[in-house]
């Protein structure tokens, strides 16, 4: 927006946004193997300079390659990548500032946008056991003003079949059950739900323009999608797509739709990936927000929950259903996700406790939640206040 004055970014300004039980972990690559880690609370700041070995750096790059090429389960993510990298990602000087905090905002940089921080070992448990988590594309994004949240209404889009394209897009039989469970959670809480089942492109284009999907407090979309890292969208990030029964919508159409939802939930494989490479570069030099999350945020949405890799469909469905159940009972999005992941881990066996099954969902958010009754109803006010 050429008429918008960029906000002044200062440490004090960032600190003034934080609640007493909240902490930021900010990462910034000084060189390929030297990582700045800044731990920020409302009243303190600590700085770590973490030096990665050549093996550490190679391990991180291999993790990105592995996640971007997943076509089936990978049970070695924890032992091969996530756990060995934790010692260089958990701050040392900033560690005392994390004590007693319940909420964490993580601001990754470059390749770290794809590291599954929820599964990072901390106090001998995954990090999500201690903190609710959300990711900010960068510290500047915390200063972006949030729009007033949409009406206390839920909208859903479910596409399970792709006639004529079965060779490239397999059917998604779990989508019907997933969206029905989602709708039931909100209906039981007295929140209206509107569902579009098996919509065609013309239906979605019309719904984007007539308000059917816009200004819903929560928008849930279950279908196939192209990731930021595939050949189609790597060099043109807003060409990332969500598939419909007879076509698709791309990032440009989503970005211009004026959706203004508080939270968007995507279950398309890889739809939570942010751009870290492309345009002839092995690593993006900046920290821009590209891909489907960017399209929804540009459209006025505050938070996007989406998977960074094609995780197990049954596990994904279970976690997303639990997420909606907690959201319907006034949990903030980051609290709802943490509760859903903790519940999954509580009932998981030795196999399904691996990060591949449960840690793919990333919550990307800009701005800060409004306090008080900033929404259009009591539900919005409670959810935005962050009560679990």
C-alpha positions, 0 to 999 in steps of 0.5 A: 500500500503506497499510502501506508507508513511502515512502522518503526521497528524497535526492540522496545516496540516489540516488547510492548506487544508481549504478554507476561507469559509470552516469549519470542525466539527470533532467528537470523543467519549472520552467515551460512553457519552462524545463527543469531538467536534473540530471546525476547520477553516483555521485560528482558532480552538475551542474545545467542550466537550459535555456530553450526558445524559443517555437519549441522548445516548439511543436516539442515539442508538435507531436512529441507530436501527430505520434506520437499520430496516426501511422498510417503511416511518418514519415521526417521525425521526425529533421529536424523534431523530434528533432535540433532539440530536442537542443540544449535537452535535452543538458546543458551543465554536466552534459556532462563527467559523461557522459564515460566512462559506458556506462549511462544512466537517463533520468527524463523529465517530462511531455511528454518521456516521449514524446521518443525519447531513443535517437535524440537526437544525441550526439557526432554519433551517436544517443545509444544508440550511446554508452549503454545506456538505460532510462527511470525514471518519476521518481527516486522509482521508482529506490528501489522495491524489486524483487521476486525475479525469476521462474524461469528460464522464458520465456512467450509469447502470440501473437495473429495473427487476430481473427475477426469483428473484421477491420474494426477489427483487421487480421491480424498475420501476422508474429507467428508468425515473431516468437514462433518466433524468440524461442522458438528463442533461449531454447531454444538457450540451454537455457531453457524456453519456453511459448507460447500461440498464438491464445489466447482470453480464457478461456485468458488469464484461466485462465493469469493465475490458474494460474501459466502466465504468472506468475513467468516471467523474461520474458513476451513478448506479441505482439498488438494493443493500445489506447494510453494516448492513444486516446479509450478510455483517455485519461481512464481509463488502466487501461482500456488493453487488449491484444486476444485472439482473441475479446476483450481484457484490460484494465489492471485485470486485468493489474495484479491478476494478480501476474505478477512477471516481470523483463521484459515485452515488448509489441509492440502499437502504442503500448503503451509510451506513458505518460500525459501528458494527458487528463481535460480537460488538455492536459498532466498536472500530475504524473508518474504512471505510467499505461497498460499499462506501469503495469499490468504494473509494478503486477502486480510486473514490473520492466521493460516494453519496448514501442513508443511509436508504431506503427513499421514491423512488419519493423523492429520484428520484427528488433529484438525478435528481436535483443533476445531473442537477447542477453537469452538470452545473459545481457545485461541488458534495457537492454544487450540493447535497445542491442545490438539497436538498434545492430545494426539501425543497422549494417545499415540503409540511408539510409531505415531509419536514420530514427528512425521505424523503430528508436527507438520501443521504450522500456524503462521500469523501476523499482527497481535490478537486484539484484547477484550471484545475486539470481535463481533461477538463474545466468541470472538472476544474470548478467542482473541484474548488467548484463553485456552 
